[in-house]
Amino acid sequence: MKEINTVGLDLGDKFHHYSKIDASGNIVDAGRIASTLQGLQSLLGECEPHRVVLEAGPQSRWISMTLAEWGHDVHVADPRQLALICKSQRKCDRRDAEMLARLGRFEPTLLGRVYHRGENAQEALAVIRARDVLVRARSMMIHSVRGMLKTRGIQLGDIGADAFARKAAPNIPGGFQPALEPLLVSIGDLTRRIREMQSRIVGGLWVWLWHLPGFYDWARDLPHWVHADTNCY
């Protein structure tokens, strides 16, 4: 059986550093490539299969899938496992790439293996994370409006986030309109977008949950906005 070369790939925002070693442990090539598909293709796009070792991170999913499609044996290492094996006081991308290659050559199982989500799961997670960003942005605006009104002695009381833009508007003094009206408009727009994303999330959630054992026993513990969307039952 022909032994293959091992490539350690240290991923970066602008450049990926790589180190390629042969079956005897000798470095046969090292350097860096642009953090693009073209850069990746220049290194591993048209060559015999390699074992490629990279650390899990924001870019590791698409890179590992691309390399696997090109026929390479891809191993995505668990960063927590790497930290236990080799702790270094000095950060060096070139050295990190060599370390990944050498560990991958000897015993890749020591690195732990990360299996990325499928395409559908990744897209669904993106919607959930995007909704979370919108909710946090809306909360920050609501806190700002409340804080500015307190300087005028105005307490808005217990107003839910979904109704805040509508119920807070009548309490805005004339002199504060130029400052707070744009915030209320943005809060209202964010609320509409959050509701749209909630419907999309909940619609897919119920389809999946409906088939799980014991569904009714724990469904009551789901977030309140899941139960609020009655169209999804």
RAFEN-V180016 format. One record per residue. N is the residue number from 0. BURIAL is I if it has 24 or more other ideal C-beta (glycine too) atoms within 12 Angstrom, else O. Layout:
BEGIN
N&BURIAL, N&BURIAL
END
This chain:
BEGIN
0&O, 1&O, 2&O, 3&O, 4&I, 5&I, 6&I, 7&I, 8&I, 9&I, 10&I, 11&I, 12&O, 13&O, 14&O, 15&I, 16&I, 17&I, 18&I, 19&I, 20&I, 21&O, 22&O, 23&O, 24&O, 25&O, 26&I, 27&O, 28&I, 29&I, 30&O, 31&I, 32&I, 33&O, 34&I, 35&O, 36&O, 37&O, 38&I, 39&I, 40&O, 41&O, 42&I, 43&I, 44&O, 45&O, 46&O, 47&O, 48&O, 49&I, 50&I, 51&I, 52&I, 53&I, 54&I, 55&I, 56&I, 57&O, 58&I, 59&I, 60&I, 61&I, 62&I, 63&I, 64&I, 65&I, 66&I, 67&I, 68&O, 69&O, 70&O, 71&I, 72&I, 73&I, 74&I, 75&I, 76&I, 77&I, 78&O, 79&O, 80&O, 81&I, 82&O, 83&O, 84&I, 85&O, 86&O, 87&O, 88&O, 89&O, 90&O, 91&O, 92&I, 93&I, 94&O, 95&I, 96&I, 97&I, 98&I, 99&I, 100&I, 101&I, 102&I, 103&I, 104&I, 105&O, 106&O, 107&I, 108&O, 109&O, 110&I, 111&I, 112&O, 113&I, 114&O, 115&I, 116&O, 117&O, 118&O, 119&O, 120&O, 121&O, 122&O, 123&O, 124&O, 125&O, 126&I, 127&I, 128&O, 129&O, 130&I, 131&O, 132&O, 133&I, 134&I, 135&O, 136&O, 137&I, 138&O, 139&O, 140&I, 141&I, 142&O, 143&I, 144&I, 145&I, 146&O, 147&I, 148&I, 149&O, 150&O, 151&O, 152&O, 153&O, 154&O, 155&I, 156&O, 157&O, 158&O, 159&O, 160&I, 161&O, 162&O, 163&I, 164&I, 165&O, 166&O, 167&I, 168&O, 169&O, 170&I, 171&I, 172&O, 173&O, 174&O, 175&I, 176&O, 177&O, 178&O, 179&I, 180&O, 181&O, 182&I, 183&I, 184&O, 185&O, 186&I, 187&I, 188&O, 189&I, 190&I, 191&O, 192&O, 193&I, 194&I, 195&O, 196&I, 197&I, 198&O, 199&I, 200&I, 201&I, 202&O, 203&O, 204&I, 205&O, 206&O, 207&O, 208&I, 209&O, 210&O, 211&O, 212&O, 213&O, 214&O, 215&O, 216&O, 217&O, 218&O, 219&O, 220&O, 221&O, 222&O, 223&O, 224&O, 225&O, 226&O, 227&O, 228&I, 229&O, 230&O, 231&O, 232&O
END
